[in-house]
Each structure stands twice: as structure tokens, then as C-alpha cells.
Amino acid sequence: MRHVVILAVAVLVGASYAAKFADRETSPQPAEQSASSEPTAVTAQPGAGSRTVELSSDRHGHFPVDADVDGQRIDFIVDTGASLVTLRESDAASLGIHPMPADYSAVVSTANGRIRAARARLNRIEIGDITVYNVSALVLPDEALGKSLLGVSFLSRLTRYEYANGRMVLEQ
């Protein structure tokens, strides 16, 4: 009986090492990170009816992405720390959004302190095959924001978003 137990343990240990080796041999290697700061979006193979976009980080570790917002191209940085999609005034103006001074009634805390912002609603944001409708947004003065931010009001409407190996995956 003791020999049977020892043999069973040996088989389990061998199977465990074989499984680890097989995973390592079949796993895709991480792609080299892009040195460009240009917005990029690479659409991955959709699985089981989902739409997936894979983003590369730039040399600063940010995830720039081109999005089609209400028919206009806007350059964003994906920001999981931003509660809402946040537009620079110039980007908002290209969408036909022109807040009046009285519209800047929301106060937001940023890395640079507190600032007033105007609330807005975007009909549609598209990135690759992913489309999200009716997205809450804020408009901030250009001098308060280097680039528009793709925040959680967009990201939370996806099935998932995750960061791994210098890449961000968005899935709907």
C-alpha cells in the first residue's frame, strides 16, 4: 500500500511540472512596448461575441487612444482614476459643446488642485469595435488638462478593462 501512495504522489508531481511547462511553451510572449506617444489601438481577436481592444502604453506609461466621439476624432489618455470622461475645452468645442461661464458649476479635485468644470453628456464614444452610448462627461479649461481623459464613466460600461504586461485590454 505504501508503494501505491508513493507512486501516486510521484505521478501528481510529474503532472504538475508538465502542466507548468506546457503553459510556458504555449503562452504568448509580451509584445515590446511602443516608444511612441501617439495614440494607438490594436483590435484583438473577438471571443464569444465580445469586442476587444488592446492598447499599448507610451514611453511615459500612459495609455493614449484615439476615439470617435459623436463623429469627431478625439485623442484621450485612459485614466482609471478619473470618475468621468473629461474633455479639454478645445476638444469639447470640436464636438459643438460650448459651456457658458455659469455652466462651470461642478468643482473637481485634480492633481493640480480644485477646479471648476462644466457637465456634459456625450451621445457615443467608439474605440475600435467598442461603442458606448450616453456617457457623462466634464469639460475643463485647456490649461487645466494636458489631454482629454477617458475615465470611469466610459470604462464602467465595458464588460472588463484590465492592465497586464504593459498593455491595457478593453472588452465589451
C-alpha positions as CSV (number, residue, x, y, z in Angstrom):
1,M,0.0,0.0,0.0
2,R,2.9,2.4,0.8
3,H,4.3,1.9,-2.7
4,V,1.0,2.8,-4.3
5,V,0.8,6.1,-2.3
6,I,4.4,7.0,-3.2
7,L,3.7,6.2,-6.9
8,A,0.5,8.4,-6.8
9,V,2.5,11.3,-5.3
10,A,5.2,10.9,-8.0
11,V,2.6,11.0,-10.8
12,L,0.9,14.1,-9.3
13,V,4.3,15.9,-9.1
14,G,5.2,14.9,-12.6
15,A,1.9,16.1,-14.0
16,S,2.2,19.4,-12.2
17,Y,5.6,20.1,-13.7
18,A,4.4,19.0,-17.2
19,A,1.4,21.4,-16.9
20,K,3.6,24.3,-16.0
21,F,6.0,23.6,-18.8
22,A,3.1,23.3,-21.3
23,D,1.7,26.7,-20.2
24,R,5.0,28.4,-20.6
25,E,5.5,27.0,-24.1
26,T,2.0,27.9,-25.3
27,S,1.7,31.4,-23.6
28,P,2.2,34.3,-25.9
29,Q,5.2,36.4,-25.1
30,P,4.5,40.1,-24.2
31,A,4.9,42.4,-27.1
32,E,7.5,45.1,-27.0
33,Q,6.2,48.3,-25.6
34,S,5.7,51.2,-28.0
35,A,8.2,54.0,-27.7
36,S,5.7,56.3,-29.4
37,S,3.5,58.8,-27.6
38,E,1.0,58.7,-30.5
39,P,-2.5,57.3,-29.6
40,T,-2.7,53.6,-30.6
41,A,-5.4,51.0,-30.5
42,V,-4.9,47.5,-31.7
43,T,-8.1,45.4,-32.0
44,A,-7.6,41.8,-30.8
45,Q,-9.5,38.8,-31.9
46,P,-13.0,38.9,-30.6
47,G,-14.0,36.0,-28.5
48,A,-17.5,34.6,-27.9
49,G,-19.3,37.7,-29.2
50,S,-17.3,40.2,-27.3
51,R,-15.4,43.1,-28.8
52,T,-11.8,43.7,-27.5
53,V,-9.3,46.5,-28.0
54,E,-5.8,46.2,-26.7
55,L,-3.8,49.4,-26.0
56,S,-0.1,49.8,-25.8
57,S,1.5,52.1,-23.2
58,D,3.6,55.0,-24.4
59,R,7.1,55.7,-23.1
60,H,5.6,57.5,-20.1
61,G,3.4,54.5,-19.1
62,H,0.2,56.2,-20.2
63,F,-2.4,54.6,-22.5
64,P,-3.2,57.0,-25.3
65,V,-6.1,56.1,-27.5
66,D,-8.0,57.7,-30.5
67,A,-11.7,57.7,-30.0
68,D,-14.6,58.7,-32.2
69,V,-16.8,60.9,-30.1
70,D,-20.1,61.9,-31.7
71,G,-18.5,61.7,-35.1
72,Q,-15.3,63.6,-34.2
73,R,-11.8,62.1,-33.5
74,I,-10.5,63.0,-30.0
75,D,-7.2,61.9,-28.5
76,F,-7.5,60.6,-25.0
77,I,-5.4,59.2,-22.2
78,V,-7.1,56.3,-20.4
79,D,-7.4,57.3,-16.8
80,T,-8.9,54.8,-14.3
81,G,-8.6,57.4,-11.6
82,A,-10.9,59.9,-13.4
83,S,-14.5,59.3,-12.4
84,L,-15.8,60.8,-15.6
85,V,-14.7,61.3,-19.2
86,T,-13.0,64.7,-19.0
87,L,-12.7,66.9,-22.1
88,R,-10.4,69.8,-22.7
89,E,-12.5,72.9,-23.8
90,S,-10.9,72.8,-27.3
91,D,-12.0,69.1,-27.7
92,A,-15.5,69.9,-26.4
93,A,-15.7,72.8,-28.9
94,S,-14.9,70.5,-31.7
95,L,-17.9,68.4,-30.6
96,G,-20.1,71.5,-30.6
97,I,-20.1,71.8,-26.8
98,H,-19.6,75.4,-25.7
99,P,-20.3,75.8,-21.9
100,M,-21.1,79.3,-20.7
101,P,-19.2,80.6,-17.6
102,A,-22.3,79.8,-15.5
103,D,-22.1,76.2,-16.6
104,Y,-18.9,75.6,-14.7
105,S,-20.7,74.7,-11.6
106,A,-19.1,71.4,-10.7
107,V,-15.9,71.5,-8.5
108,V,-13.5,68.7,-9.1
109,S,-10.2,67.8,-7.4
110,T,-7.3,67.2,-9.7
111,A,-3.6,66.5,-9.2
112,N,-3.2,70.3,-9.6
113,G,-5.8,71.2,-7.0
114,R,-9.5,72.0,-7.2
115,I,-11.0,73.5,-10.4
116,R,-14.5,74.3,-11.8
117,A,-15.9,72.1,-14.5
118,A,-19.0,72.1,-16.7
119,R,-21.1,68.9,-17.0
120,A,-21.7,67.4,-20.4
121,R,-23.2,64.3,-22.0
122,L,-21.7,62.5,-25.0
123,N,-24.0,60.6,-27.2
124,R,-21.5,58.0,-28.4
125,I,-17.8,57.1,-27.8
126,E,-16.3,54.5,-30.2
127,I,-12.9,52.9,-29.9
128,G,-12.3,50.2,-32.4
129,D,-15.3,47.9,-32.3
130,I,-16.4,49.1,-28.9
131,T,-19.2,51.6,-28.7
132,V,-20.7,53.2,-25.5
133,Y,-23.7,55.4,-25.6
134,N,-24.9,58.3,-23.4
135,V,-21.7,58.9,-21.4
136,S,-21.4,61.5,-18.6
137,A,-18.5,63.9,-19.1
138,L,-16.9,67.1,-17.7
139,V,-15.4,70.0,-19.6
140,L,-12.3,71.6,-18.1
141,P,-10.3,74.6,-19.3
142,D,-7.4,73.6,-21.7
143,E,-4.8,75.0,-19.3
144,A,-6.1,72.6,-16.5
145,L,-5.7,69.5,-18.6
146,G,-2.9,68.4,-21.0
147,K,-5.1,65.8,-22.8
148,S,-8.7,64.7,-22.5
149,L,-9.2,61.8,-20.2
150,L,-11.2,58.6,-20.9
151,G,-12.5,58.0,-17.4
152,V,-14.6,55.5,-15.5
153,S,-18.0,56.9,-16.9
154,F,-16.8,55.1,-20.1
155,L,-14.8,52.3,-18.6
156,S,-17.5,51.1,-16.2
157,R,-19.8,50.5,-19.1
158,L,-17.4,47.8,-20.5
159,T,-17.5,44.1,-19.6
160,R,-14.0,44.5,-18.3
161,Y,-10.8,46.5,-18.5
162,E,-7.5,45.4,-17.2
163,Y,-3.8,46.1,-17.2
164,A,-1.1,43.4,-17.6
165,N,2.4,43.3,-19.1
166,G,2.4,46.9,-20.2
167,R,-0.9,46.5,-22.1
168,M,-4.4,47.5,-21.3
169,V,-7.4,45.4,-22.6
170,L,-10.8,46.9,-23.0
171,E,-13.7,44.4,-23.6
172,Q,-17.4,44.9,-24.3
